[in-house]
Each structure stands twice: as structure tokens, then as C-alpha cells.
Amino acid sequence: MPAPRYRSRSLKRRFIRTPGGRTVVHYKKKRHSYAKCAVCKGRLNAVPTGPRVEIRKLPKSMRRPNRPYGGYLCPKCLREKIKSEVISEGLHILEIQS
Amino acid sequence: MAYLLGVGRVCVKTAGREAGRKCVIVKVIDKNYRLVTGPPELTGVRRRKCNIKHLEPLPYVLDIGEDASDEEVAKKLLEANILSEQDLVKKQVKP
């Protein structure tokens, strides 16, 4: 039975064969997933990676960039979104005028 | 249809914390930069230098002079009634 501190599911177990033929368990901390853009799934800058509990303790300005859709869309996707809205709005107005 | 980024051109900021907000070009600084203003109390975009890459032009041009003041731009912008409801900055009523 492993020692109490190892009886946690947040540790990854890896079974390793030693030269002597024994198999030994190595415990590794699970890695937290990083923030991803909702559209292009690219990594988001200025958003910390780590356990949710720790991130929640940070001040809001350190949890996500100070931008519309900050922490949700990457800058490139946000720009494309705004441009497409502007263009569709622009076309909408051109139709009214013509 | 490439709109010219000249003085008086109304455009939308596509980057930075003011992304998605409408603003007016007040002065051409050089090839890459324009002086832009919202004005702040109207659309929340402060009077500042802005790279043209961060601007997306709209099909409107206000006839304002070079380096016009914020009040003048505000007046012309309201006259042209381009701004919709959600463009305007909500007045935060101090408790």
C-alpha cells in the first residue's frame, strides 16, 4: 500500500523496470492544460497555466489580458472577427445607399 | 473597396483594449501612424497615436479640420448619427 501522500489521483503513476528486474512506481505531478483560443485553438498569451485554485487567487488583471474577449480569443482571431463584422456592417450600409 | 485612412475617416479599432470601438482619424502622423480620437466620453477611445494596422475603415468621412478638438469631432460624429446604441460609452453614475 503506497504511503498516504501517494494515494492521490492527481499524481501520475509510471511503472519502471530497474536493472535488478524489479518494477518500481515513479509518481509525477499531472501537468495543467494551458489556455487555448476558442477559434484557432492556439495558445493564449497573458493567461497563466496552473491549478484553477491558484489562478482564482490572482487579481483579475493577471488572469487575462485587458481586451474584449481577452482570455477567450487570441488577438488574431479577435481582429478577424471585428473586421468581418465591420465589413458586413459596411456592406449593409452600402445596400441602403444604393 | 479600400477606404483611404484620411483625416475625418471613421474607423473601428481592431486591437488593444479599445478593440471593436469606433473612432475618428484626426491627423495623419506618417505612413504608418494616425492620430485617432473617440472622443473618449463618447466611444471610449482616447486621443492617441494609432498604427493603421489596428484600424479598420468604415464607409464614413466626417468633414473636420486637421487636428480638430475632441468637442468638434464629437459634435460632427453625433450629427452624422453613425453611432448605434452600444457604441456609446454608458455613463457610470457615481453612487
Backbone of each chain as ProteinMPNN parsed JSONL, in Angstrom:
{"seq_chain_A": "MPAPRYRSRSLKRRFIRTPGGRTVVHYKKKRHSYAKCAVCKGRLNAVPTGPRVEIRKLPKSMRRPNRPYGGYLCPKCLREKIKSEVISEGLHILEIQS", "coords_chain_A": {"N_chain_A": [[0.864, -1.177, 0.0], [0.753, 2.131, -1.011], [2.445, 5.002, 0.425], [0.542, 7.41, 2.388], [0.702, 9.978, 1.179], [0.973, 9.382, -1.462], [-1.393, 8.401, -2.266], [-3.046, 9.693, -4.152], [-5.148, 10.898, -6.774], [-4.122, 12.853, -8.294], [-1.655, 12.396, -8.99], [0.563, 11.103, -11.386], [1.126, 7.746, -12.337], [4.013, 5.818, -13.015], [5.329, 2.903, -14.3], [8.383, 1.421, -13.805], [11.03, -0.546, -14.984], [13.672, -1.776, -13.167], [17.3, -2.161, -13.384], [17.792, -4.341, -11.784], [15.622, -5.877, -12.232], [13.393, -5.517, -10.789], [10.109, -3.969, -10.615], [9.384, -0.574, -10.378], [7.469, 2.072, -8.971], [7.084, 5.262, -10.256], [6.182, 8.495, -9.282], [4.505, 11.215, -10.806], [3.737, 14.659, -11.045], [0.608, 15.767, -12.345], [0.292, 17.584, -15.419], [-1.028, 20.84, -15.906], [-3.534, 21.955, -18.236], [-2.961, 24.387, -20.839], [-4.3, 27.702, -21.532], [-6.5, 28.019, -24.291], [-7.212, 29.407, -27.544], [-10.56, 30.097, -28.531], [-11.219, 29.82, -31.16], [-9.025, 29.357, -33.0], [-7.66, 27.547, -31.545], [-5.117, 28.064, -30.698], [-2.335, 28.77, -28.485], [-3.046, 30.845, -25.663], [-1.747, 34.01, -24.855], [-0.64, 35.719, -21.86], [-2.293, 34.449, -20.114], [-2.319, 32.665, -17.221], [-0.971, 29.38, -16.548], [-2.022, 26.661, -14.662], [-3.112, 25.208, -11.497], [-6.593, 25.591, -11.005], [-7.41, 26.671, -8.609], [-5.242, 28.176, -7.726], [-5.064, 30.098, -9.751], [-7.435, 31.443, -9.395], [-6.932, 32.908, -7.194], [-5.386, 34.966, -8.042], [-5.164, 38.502, -8.905], [-7.699, 40.037, -10.979], [-6.588, 41.296, -13.208], [-4.385, 39.859, -13.73], [-5.215, 37.511, -14.686], [-6.18, 37.525, -17.189], [-5.804, 39.078, -20.489], [-6.316, 42.632, -20.857], [-8.605, 43.201, -22.76], [-11.282, 43.198, -25.2], [-12.961, 40.091, -25.265], [-10.736, 39.039, -24.087], [-8.527, 36.478, -23.049], [-10.186, 34.611, -24.117], [-10.426, 34.767, -26.922], [-7.755, 34.715, -29.328], [-5.526, 37.455, -30.223], [-5.336, 37.614, -33.025], [-7.574, 36.209, -33.989], [-9.564, 37.745, -32.85], [-9.227, 40.148, -34.206], [-9.898, 39.379, -36.815], [-12.536, 38.75, -36.397], [-13.674, 41.239, -35.712], [-13.124, 42.65, -38.03], [-14.656, 41.236, -39.911], [-17.183, 41.756, -38.94], [-17.278, 44.517, -39.264], [-17.061, 44.742, -42.019], [-19.355, 43.388, -42.885], [-21.217, 45.085, -41.754], [-20.572, 47.392, -43.138], [-21.196, 46.64, -45.81], [-23.891, 46.289, -45.462], [-24.672, 48.913, -45.103], [-23.96, 50.038, -47.507], [-25.77, 48.84, -49.21], [-28.148, 50.041, -48.418], [-27.68, 52.63, -49.214], [-27.385, 52.374, -51.959]], "CA_chain_A": [[0.0, 0.0, 0.0], [1.653, 3.288, -1.047], [2.343, 5.931, 1.558], [-0.663, 8.237, 2.216], [0.81, 11.133, 0.262], [0.918, 8.963, -2.87], [-2.702, 7.849, -2.612], [-3.889, 10.765, -4.699], [-5.292, 10.7, -8.235], [-3.542, 13.95, -9.093], [-0.275, 12.009, -9.328], [0.597, 10.116, -12.461], [1.956, 6.595, -11.952], [4.783, 5.275, -14.141], [5.957, 1.664, -13.833], [9.714, 1.4, -14.414], [11.796, -1.756, -14.657], [15.037, -1.42, -12.743], [18.264, -3.162, -13.875], [17.732, -5.565, -10.983], [14.485, -6.704, -12.635], [12.183, -5.14, -10.046], [9.399, -2.818, -11.215], [9.249, 0.468, -9.357], [6.489, 3.091, -9.403], [7.509, 6.659, -10.109], [4.989, 9.358, -9.28], [4.766, 12.509, -11.421], [2.6, 15.585, -10.935], [-0.087, 15.936, -13.637], [0.509, 18.947, -15.931], [-2.308, 21.53, -16.164], [-3.602, 22.338, -19.653], [-2.837, 25.853, -20.972], [-5.5, 28.325, -22.108], [-6.467, 27.943, -25.755], [-8.15, 30.317, -28.217], [-11.778, 29.343, -28.811], [-11.408, 29.632, -32.603], [-7.908, 28.681, -33.68], [-7.089, 26.601, -30.581], [-3.715, 28.374, -30.402], [-2.149, 29.068, -27.069], [-3.355, 32.242, -25.328], [-0.747, 34.659, -24.012], [-1.11, 36.501, -20.725], [-3.231, 33.694, -19.278], [-1.443, 31.732, -16.525], [-1.295, 27.946, -16.566], [-1.815, 26.117, -13.325], [-4.357, 24.754, -10.871], [-7.665, 26.603, -11.019], [-7.484, 27.312, -7.285], [-4.198, 29.199, -7.645], [-5.379, 31.19, -10.675], [-8.542, 32.231, -8.866], [-6.453, 33.823, -6.136], [-4.68, 36.095, -8.654], [-6.055, 39.61, -9.25], [-8.32, 39.803, -12.289], [-5.766, 41.788, -14.32], [-3.315, 38.891, -14.013], [-5.808, 36.258, -15.141], [-6.44, 37.535, -18.635], [-5.429, 40.386, -20.999], [-7.358, 43.645, -20.743], [-9.03, 43.399, -24.154], [-12.522, 42.451, -25.396], [-12.705, 38.659, -25.486], [-9.415, 38.691, -23.561], [-8.552, 35.169, -22.39], [-11.122, 33.71, -24.84], [-9.983, 34.737, -28.319], [-6.402, 35.274, -29.481], [-5.618, 38.75, -30.897], [-5.544, 37.469, -34.473], [-8.976, 35.842, -34.264], [-10.413, 38.889, -32.489], [-9.152, 41.142, -35.289], [-10.683, 38.889, -37.96], [-13.965, 38.835, -36.034], [-14.106, 42.638, -35.805], [-13.099, 43.054, -39.455], [-15.799, 40.677, -40.649], [-18.397, 42.484, -38.516], [-17.26, 45.851, -39.875], [-17.316, 44.612, -43.457], [-20.775, 43.073, -43.122], [-21.966, 46.302, -41.435], [-20.308, 48.317, -44.246], [-21.986, 46.221, -46.978], [-25.281, 46.553, -45.123], [-24.972, 50.339, -45.295], [-23.877, 50.357, -48.942], [-27.024, 48.447, -49.874], [-29.187, 51.039, -48.149], [-27.447, 53.847, -50.004], [-27.504, 52.224, -53.438]], "C_chain_A": [[0.904, 1.232, 0.0], [1.433, 4.201, 0.158], [1.179, 6.888, 1.299], [-0.488, 9.342, 1.189], [0.749, 10.685, -1.189], [-0.464, 8.461, -3.251], [-3.578, 8.968, -3.17], [-3.935, 10.6, -6.198], [-4.641, 11.825, -9.025], [-2.086, 13.631, -9.4], [-0.331, 10.959, -10.423], [1.511, 8.973, -12.013], [2.715, 6.087, -13.154], [5.545, 4.058, -13.642], [7.266, 1.492, -14.568], [10.429, 0.124, -13.99], [13.218, -1.352, -14.303], [15.998, -2.488, -13.282], [18.17, -4.465, -13.087], [16.52, -6.396, -11.311], [13.231, -6.347, -11.853], [11.426, -4.086, -10.815], [9.086, -1.839, -10.077], [8.239, 1.5, -9.865], [7.096, 4.47, -9.198], [6.27, 7.53, -10.194], [5.349, 10.701, -9.9], [3.532, 13.386, -11.282], [1.948, 15.712, -12.304], [0.108, 17.38, -14.089], [-0.84, 19.58, -16.246], [-2.338, 21.982, -17.608], [-3.546, 23.858, -19.742], [-4.092, 26.378, -21.658], [-5.379, 28.325, -23.62], [-7.5, 28.886, -26.333], [-9.362, 29.503, -28.651], [-11.897, 29.022, -30.293], [-10.248, 28.825, -33.166], [-7.181, 27.724, -32.748], [-5.602, 26.867, -30.318], [-3.588, 28.759, -28.95], [-2.421, 30.54, -26.814], [-2.228, 32.809, -24.471], [-1.443, 35.32, -22.842], [-2.18, 35.779, -19.927], [-2.398, 32.627, -18.562], [-1.934, 30.293, -16.63], [-1.101, 27.415, -15.158], [-3.141, 25.687, -12.744], [-5.337, 25.917, -10.747], [-7.674, 27.385, -9.701], [-6.47, 28.443, -7.213], [-4.57, 30.397, -8.511], [-6.459, 32.081, -10.084], [-8.056, 33.227, -7.812], [-5.805, 35.057, -6.745], [-5.659, 37.248, -8.884], [-6.532, 39.446, -10.687], [-7.383, 40.209, -13.423], [-4.658, 40.799, -14.638], [-3.88, 37.592, -14.562], [-6.055, 36.279, -16.638], [-6.082, 38.938, -19.142], [-6.612, 41.349, -20.97], [-7.815, 44.042, -22.141], [-10.381, 42.722, -24.304], [-12.201, 41.01, -25.789], [-11.326, 38.247, -24.994], [-9.474, 37.359, -22.843], [-9.488, 34.203, -23.08], [-10.708, 33.601, -26.3], [-8.559, 35.255, -28.389], [-6.508, 36.551, -30.297], [-5.937, 38.623, -32.381], [-7.019, 37.163, -34.757], [-9.908, 36.991, -33.918], [-10.431, 39.895, -33.625], [-9.989, 40.674, -36.465], [-12.175, 39.038, -37.677], [-14.468, 40.261, -36.222], [-14.16, 43.066, -37.267], [-14.316, 42.508, -40.181], [-17.074, 41.403, -40.245], [-18.455, 43.828, -39.227], [-17.636, 45.738, -41.351], [-18.791, 44.307, -43.693], [-21.61, 44.311, -42.807], [-21.824, 47.278, -42.594], [-21.187, 47.958, -45.444], [-23.449, 46.562, -46.737], [-25.612, 47.997, -45.444], [-24.919, 50.673, -46.784], [-25.174, 49.978, -49.634], [-28.088, 49.511, -49.664], [-28.982, 52.225, -49.074], [-27.748, 53.598, -51.475], [-28.951, 52.02, -53.853]], "O_chain_A": [[1.734, 1.383, 0.896], [0.389, 4.172, 0.809], [0.849, 7.161, 0.145], [-1.402, 9.625, 0.414], [0.501, 11.505, -2.072], [-0.706, 8.13, -4.411], [-4.706, 9.168, -2.721], [-2.949, 10.227, -6.834], [-4.598, 11.788, -10.255], [-1.365, 14.444, -9.979], [-1.159, 10.049, -10.394], [2.545, 9.207, -11.387], [2.127, 5.932, -14.224], [6.313, 4.148, -12.684], [7.29, 1.422, -15.797], [10.439, -0.244, -12.816], [13.882, -0.658, -15.072], [15.569, -3.596, -13.603], [18.425, -5.546, -13.616], [16.355, -7.489, -10.769], [12.136, -6.799, -12.187], [12.031, -3.361, -11.605], [8.609, -2.208, -9.004], [8.173, 1.765, -11.065], [7.563, 4.803, -8.108], [5.416, 7.337, -11.059], [6.385, 11.275, -9.565], [2.406, 12.901, -11.392], [2.643, 15.76, -13.318], [0.096, 18.298, -13.269], [-1.713, 18.913, -16.802], [-1.305, 22.353, -18.163], [-4.02, 24.551, -18.841], [-4.846, 25.626, -22.276], [-4.311, 28.592, -24.172], [-8.533, 29.146, -25.716], [-9.224, 28.359, -29.086], [-12.585, 28.073, -30.668], [-10.445, 27.752, -33.735], [-6.169, 27.143, -33.141], [-4.902, 26.007, -29.782], [-4.574, 29.037, -28.268], [-2.078, 31.392, -27.634], [-1.802, 32.191, -23.495], [-2.666, 35.466, -22.824], [-2.9, 36.404, -19.149], [-1.823, 31.762, -19.223], [-3.126, 30.024, -16.776], [-0.085, 27.709, -14.528], [-4.176, 25.783, -13.403], [-4.968, 27.049, -10.434], [-7.913, 28.592, -9.68], [-6.77, 29.528, -6.715], [-4.426, 31.548, -8.099], [-6.425, 33.303, -10.234], [-8.69, 34.255, -7.572], [-5.674, 36.082, -6.076], [-6.857, 37.013, -9.042], [-5.871, 38.808, -11.508], [-7.365, 39.569, -14.474], [-4.048, 40.882, -15.704], [-3.126, 36.669, -14.872], [-6.135, 35.236, -17.288], [-6.048, 39.887, -18.358], [-7.767, 40.93, -21.05], [-7.446, 45.105, -22.642], [-10.635, 41.743, -23.602], [-11.273, 40.759, -26.558], [-10.795, 37.224, -25.426], [-10.412, 37.132, -22.079], [-9.579, 33.051, -22.656], [-10.64, 32.506, -26.858], [-8.177, 36.13, -27.611], [-7.497, 36.727, -31.009], [-6.704, 39.412, -32.932], [-7.634, 37.765, -35.637], [-10.918, 37.202, -34.589], [-11.48, 40.433, -33.98], [-10.716, 41.47, -37.06], [-12.966, 39.391, -38.551], [-15.53, 40.486, -36.803], [-15.094, 43.743, -37.699], [-14.942, 43.214, -40.971], [-17.947, 41.645, -41.079], [-19.501, 44.242, -39.726], [-18.423, 46.531, -41.867], [-19.414, 44.886, -44.583], [-22.598, 44.579, -43.491], [-22.794, 47.918, -43.0], [-21.839, 48.822, -46.029], [-24.157, 47.041, -47.622], [-26.678, 48.295, -45.981], [-25.711, 51.477, -47.277], [-25.638, 50.684, -50.53], [-28.834, 49.852, -50.581], [-29.93, 52.765, -49.644], [-28.287, 54.463, -52.165], [-29.238, 51.877, -55.042]]}, "seq_chain_B": "MAYLLGVGRVCVKTAGREAGRKCVIVKVIDKNYRLVTGPPELTGVRRRKCNIKHLEPLPYVLDIGEDASDEEVAKKLLEANILSEQDLVKKQVKP", "coords_chain_B": {"N_chain_B": [[-12.771, 47.149, -51.945], [-10.987, 49.581, -50.924], [-10.839, 51.725, -48.306], [-9.71, 55.085, -47.923], [-7.43, 56.094, -45.411], [-7.851, 58.807, -44.289], [-7.932, 62.202, -42.905], [-10.677, 62.583, -40.728], [-11.862, 60.236, -41.386], [-13.993, 57.663, -40.331], [-13.375, 54.945, -38.244], [-12.85, 51.547, -37.042], [-11.38, 50.316, -34.145], [-9.168, 47.604, -34.133], [-7.576, 46.286, -32.367], [-6.06, 45.956, -29.132], [-7.133, 47.319, -25.93], [-9.245, 48.846, -26.649], [-10.486, 47.563, -28.645], [-12.809, 47.007, -31.266], [-14.173, 49.329, -30.926], [-15.557, 52.45, -32.104], [-13.843, 55.079, -33.892], [-12.35, 58.258, -34.785], [-10.261, 59.535, -37.327], [-7.89, 61.991, -36.781], [-5.544, 63.199, -37.409], [-2.878, 62.837, -39.806], [-0.074, 61.168, -39.053], [2.253, 59.762, -39.955], [3.438, 57.496, -42.527], [2.656, 55.132, -41.356], [1.218, 55.771, -39.098], [-1.604, 57.207, -37.396], [-3.283, 59.957, -35.849], [-5.704, 59.421, -33.498], [-9.075, 59.713, -32.278], [-11.807, 59.152, -29.975], [-14.39, 60.571, -29.612], [-13.232, 60.228, -26.154], [-15.285, 60.405, -24.137], [-17.396, 59.702, -25.596], [-17.083, 57.364, -27.285], [-15.214, 56.009, -25.92], [-12.643, 55.812, -26.843], [-9.438, 56.927, -26.492], [-7.688, 60.038, -27.198], [-5.147, 59.424, -29.248], [-2.005, 58.232, -30.634], [-2.111, 55.916, -33.314], [-1.502, 52.787, -34.824], [-1.901, 52.087, -38.301], [-2.456, 49.523, -38.855], [-4.021, 48.698, -36.834], [-6.428, 49.687, -37.35], [-9.666, 49.645, -38.8], [-11.217, 50.713, -41.617], [-14.335, 52.528, -41.975], [-17.232, 53.114, -44.125], [-17.476, 55.965, -43.829], [-16.912, 59.517, -43.771], [-16.031, 62.246, -41.833], [-16.375, 65.801, -42.087], [-13.958, 67.3, -40.811], [-11.564, 69.618, -39.486], [-7.928, 69.52, -39.813], [-6.314, 67.969, -37.063], [-8.45, 68.359, -35.255], [-10.418, 69.435, -32.415], [-11.553, 67.47, -29.57], [-14.185, 68.066, -28.859], [-15.223, 69.136, -31.178], [-15.063, 67.016, -32.934], [-16.779, 65.285, -31.64], [-19.226, 66.601, -31.879], [-19.592, 66.61, -34.704], [-19.642, 63.883, -35.144], [-21.909, 63.046, -33.797], [-23.803, 64.438, -35.2], [-23.714, 63.155, -37.651], [-24.939, 60.901, -37.036], [-23.934, 58.15, -36.864], [-23.261, 56.471, -34.866], [-24.316, 53.642, -33.112], [-26.505, 52.349, -30.487], [-24.989, 50.677, -28.753], [-22.487, 51.555, -29.22], [-21.983, 53.777, -27.791], [-20.463, 55.011, -24.827], [-21.467, 53.849, -21.718], [-22.779, 56.024, -19.306], [-21.184, 55.982, -16.28], [-22.895, 56.053, -13.375], [-21.978, 57.736, -10.588], [-22.137, 56.312, -7.359]], "CA_chain_B": [[-13.045, 48.56, -51.747], [-10.09, 50.024, -49.865], [-11.148, 53.111, -47.941], [-8.491, 55.824, -47.567], [-7.381, 56.446, -43.987], [-7.504, 60.224, -44.231], [-8.495, 62.942, -41.761], [-12.144, 62.561, -40.726], [-12.353, 58.877, -41.644], [-14.453, 56.948, -39.133], [-12.963, 53.547, -38.366], [-13.023, 50.727, -35.849], [-10.09, 49.811, -33.658], [-9.266, 46.139, -34.15], [-6.637, 45.679, -31.419], [-5.907, 46.725, -27.908], [-8.296, 47.247, -25.043], [-10.375, 49.566, -27.26], [-10.852, 46.833, -29.86], [-14.245, 46.957, -31.548], [-14.84, 50.636, -30.701], [-15.436, 53.341, -33.267], [-13.027, 56.27, -33.615], [-12.218, 59.148, -35.943], [-8.863, 59.917, -37.564], [-7.831, 63.443, -36.661], [-4.341, 63.747, -38.065], [-2.02, 61.812, -40.411], [1.251, 61.413, -38.459], [3.164, 59.427, -41.067], [2.925, 56.434, -43.389], [2.053, 54.038, -40.607], [0.524, 56.152, -37.868], [-2.606, 58.258, -37.428], [-3.756, 60.393, -34.528], [-7.092, 58.953, -33.512], [-9.788, 60.006, -31.035], [-13.119, 58.53, -29.993], [-13.719, 61.032, -28.406], [-13.319, 59.283, -25.038], [-16.541, 60.317, -23.375], [-18.45, 59.218, -26.487], [-16.937, 55.94, -27.622], [-14.244, 55.352, -25.051], [-11.301, 55.707, -27.434], [-8.752, 58.175, -26.101], [-6.989, 60.736, -28.292], [-3.781, 58.88, -29.189], [-1.421, 57.758, -31.886], [-2.527, 54.534, -33.504], [-0.961, 52.19, -36.048], [-3.039, 51.874, -39.208], [-2.787, 48.091, -38.878], [-5.028, 48.447, -35.804], [-7.658, 50.406, -37.686], [-10.415, 49.088, -39.927], [-12.019, 51.875, -42.017], [-15.781, 52.407, -42.259], [-17.509, 53.956, -45.303], [-17.932, 57.328, -43.481], [-15.872, 60.52, -43.551], [-16.562, 63.49, -41.253], [-15.532, 66.905, -42.584], [-13.386, 68.048, -39.676], [-10.258, 70.164, -39.867], [-6.777, 68.768, -39.337], [-6.058, 68.118, -35.639], [-9.633, 69.0, -34.654], [-10.531, 69.156, -30.973], [-12.479, 66.365, -29.295], [-15.578, 68.543, -28.856], [-15.667, 69.324, -32.566], [-15.266, 65.676, -33.504], [-17.988, 64.717, -31.021], [-20.39, 67.266, -32.482], [-19.773, 66.113, -36.083], [-19.952, 62.445, -35.097], [-23.309, 62.892, -33.384], [-24.641, 64.932, -36.305], [-23.78, 62.171, -38.734], [-25.605, 59.77, -36.342], [-23.413, 56.838, -37.269], [-23.053, 55.605, -33.701], [-25.525, 52.946, -32.638], [-26.663, 52.444, -29.038], [-23.957, 50.036, -27.916], [-21.18, 52.178, -29.42], [-21.769, 54.865, -26.827], [-19.996, 54.561, -23.521], [-22.534, 54.08, -20.719], [-22.302, 56.96, -18.265], [-21.232, 55.314, -14.964], [-23.434, 57.001, -12.391], [-21.218, 57.541, -9.34], [-23.155, 56.164, -6.282]], "C_chain_B": [[-12.145, 49.048, -50.599], [-10.408, 51.479, -49.565], [-9.855, 53.795, -47.532], [-8.551, 56.218, -46.099], [-6.975, 57.905, -43.863], [-8.138, 60.883, -43.035], [-10.02, 62.876, -41.873], [-12.696, 61.184, -40.982], [-12.792, 58.22, -40.337], [-14.001, 55.501, -39.291], [-13.14, 52.825, -37.033], [-11.644, 50.238, -35.437], [-10.181, 48.294, -33.585], [-8.32, 45.498, -33.136], [-6.572, 46.545, -30.185], [-7.179, 46.711, -27.091], [-9.474, 47.991, -25.62], [-10.851, 48.856, -28.514], [-12.362, 46.839, -30.028], [-14.93, 48.292, -31.366], [-14.595, 51.546, -31.901], [-14.589, 54.545, -32.895], [-12.858, 57.053, -34.909], [-10.753, 59.523, -36.085], [-8.801, 61.439, -37.597], [-6.617, 63.996, -37.39], [-3.539, 62.59, -38.647], [-0.62, 62.057, -39.875], [2.315, 61.025, -39.47], [2.602, 58.217, -41.789], [2.15, 55.401, -42.574], [1.159, 54.47, -39.465], [-0.497, 57.246, -38.129], [-2.89, 58.694, -35.997], [-5.263, 60.132, -34.515], [-7.764, 59.402, -32.223], [-11.213, 59.469, -31.151], [-14.247, 59.495, -30.279], [-14.07, 60.177, -27.189], [-14.691, 59.223, -24.394], [-17.655, 59.766, -24.25], [-18.277, 57.718, -26.737], [-15.839, 55.265, -26.807], [-12.885, 55.174, -25.669], [-10.595, 57.026, -27.157], [-8.022, 58.747, -27.301], [-5.545, 60.251, -28.268], [-3.333, 58.449, -30.574], [-1.834, 56.306, -32.071], [-1.98, 54.033, -34.829], [-2.103, 51.848, -36.994], [-3.392, 50.392, -39.272], [-3.895, 47.807, -37.864], [-6.334, 49.146, -36.12], [-8.342, 49.73, -38.874], [-11.363, 50.183, -40.385], [-13.491, 51.525, -42.226], [-16.087, 53.324, -43.439], [-17.979, 55.366, -44.935], [-16.725, 58.241, -43.392], [-16.54, 61.754, -42.968], [-15.728, 64.636, -41.799], [-15.075, 67.723, -41.384], [-12.015, 68.531, -40.13], [-9.146, 69.276, -39.356], [-6.613, 69.034, -37.841], [-7.221, 68.803, -34.919], [-9.713, 68.61, -33.186], [-11.583, 68.074, -30.764], [-13.921, 66.83, -29.372], [-16.088, 68.625, -30.297], [-15.991, 67.961, -33.193], [-16.561, 65.082, -32.953], [-19.222, 65.286, -31.705], [-20.648, 66.658, -33.861], [-20.223, 64.654, -36.07], [-21.425, 62.246, -34.75], [-24.232, 63.35, -34.512], [-24.833, 63.831, -37.339], [-24.531, 60.924, -38.289], [-25.216, 58.417, -36.922], [-23.433, 55.891, -36.083], [-24.355, 54.941, -33.303], [-25.488, 52.96, -31.111], [-25.437, 51.872, -28.327], [-22.594, 50.629, -28.182], [-20.898, 53.169, -28.319], [-21.355, 54.289, -25.489], [-21.097, 54.866, -22.512], [-21.987, 55.043, -19.666], [-22.352, 56.219, -16.935], [-21.731, 56.338, -13.951], [-22.719, 56.745, -11.076], [-22.24, 57.392, -8.213], [-23.083, 57.328, -5.292]], "O_chain_B": [[-12.516, 48.934, -49.431], [-10.276, 52.352, -50.423], [-9.003, 53.191, -46.881], [-9.6, 56.628, -45.602], [-5.881, 58.211, -43.387], [-8.804, 60.225, -42.236], [-10.588, 63.079, -42.947], [-13.897, 60.968, -40.813], [-12.049, 58.221, -39.356], [-14.212, 54.892, -40.34], [-13.529, 53.425, -36.031], [-10.847, 49.804, -36.269], [-11.145, 47.751, -33.047], [-8.266, 44.271, -33.052], [-6.973, 47.708, -30.192], [-8.191, 46.152, -27.515], [-10.6, 47.81, -25.154], [-11.532, 49.449, -29.351], [-13.105, 46.694, -29.057], [-16.131, 48.408, -31.614], [-13.59, 51.438, -32.604], [-14.597, 54.991, -31.747], [-13.185, 56.566, -35.992], [-10.076, 59.796, -35.094], [-9.544, 62.093, -38.328], [-6.645, 65.107, -37.919], [-3.509, 61.499, -38.078], [-0.019, 63.076, -40.213], [3.177, 61.833, -39.814], [1.409, 57.935, -41.68], [1.135, 54.866, -43.021], [0.421, 53.656, -38.911], [-0.286, 58.112, -38.978], [-2.758, 57.911, -35.057], [-5.993, 60.568, -35.406], [-7.113, 59.47, -31.18], [-11.762, 59.343, -32.246], [-15.033, 59.212, -31.184], [-15.085, 59.482, -27.189], [-15.213, 58.139, -24.13], [-18.722, 59.403, -23.755], [-19.165, 56.913, -26.455], [-15.568, 54.079, -26.99], [-12.041, 54.472, -25.111], [-11.074, 58.096, -27.53], [-7.768, 58.053, -28.286], [-4.788, 60.619, -27.37], [-4.113, 58.32, -31.518], [-1.901, 55.549, -31.104], [-1.989, 54.749, -35.83], [-3.152, 51.375, -36.557], [-4.492, 50.033, -39.692], [-4.622, 46.822, -37.99], [-7.238, 49.202, -35.288], [-7.687, 49.301, -39.824], [-12.249, 50.565, -39.621], [-13.844, 50.406, -42.596], [-15.299, 54.222, -43.737], [-18.807, 55.927, -45.653], [-15.643, 57.813, -42.99], [-17.508, 62.26, -43.536], [-14.517, 64.494, -41.966], [-15.713, 68.702, -40.995], [-11.39, 67.953, -41.02], [-9.388, 68.376, -38.552], [-6.752, 70.171, -37.391], [-7.024, 69.695, -34.094], [-9.155, 67.597, -32.765], [-12.394, 67.794, -31.647], [-14.786, 66.112, -29.873], [-17.219, 68.241, -30.598], [-17.005, 67.773, -33.864], [-17.337, 64.464, -33.681], [-20.144, 64.553, -32.065], [-21.766, 66.241, -34.163], [-21.064, 64.24, -36.867], [-22.102, 61.394, -35.327], [-25.283, 62.759, -34.759], [-25.935, 63.598, -37.835], [-24.733, 60.0, -39.077], [-26.055, 57.654, -37.401], [-23.595, 54.681, -36.239], [-25.382, 55.606, -33.17], [-24.563, 53.507, -30.51], [-24.902, 52.495, -27.409], [-21.63, 50.293, -27.494], [-19.747, 53.391, -27.943], [-21.825, 53.23, -25.071], [-21.602, 55.987, -22.449], [-20.861, 54.885, -19.195], [-23.437, 55.852, -16.485], [-21.082, 57.353, -13.7], [-22.835, 55.659, -10.507], [-23.13, 58.234, -8.089], [-23.853, 57.372, -4.333]]}, "name": "protein", "num_of_chains": 2, "seq": "MPAPRYRSRSLKRRFIRTPGGRTVVHYKKKRHSYAKCAVCKGRLNAVPTGPRVEIRKLPKSMRRPNRPYGGYLCPKCLREKIKSEVISEGLHILEIQSMAYLLGVGRVCVKTAGREAGRKCVIVKVIDKNYRLVTGPPELTGVRRRKCNIKHLEPLPYVLDIGEDASDEEVAKKLLEANILSEQDLVKKQVKP"}
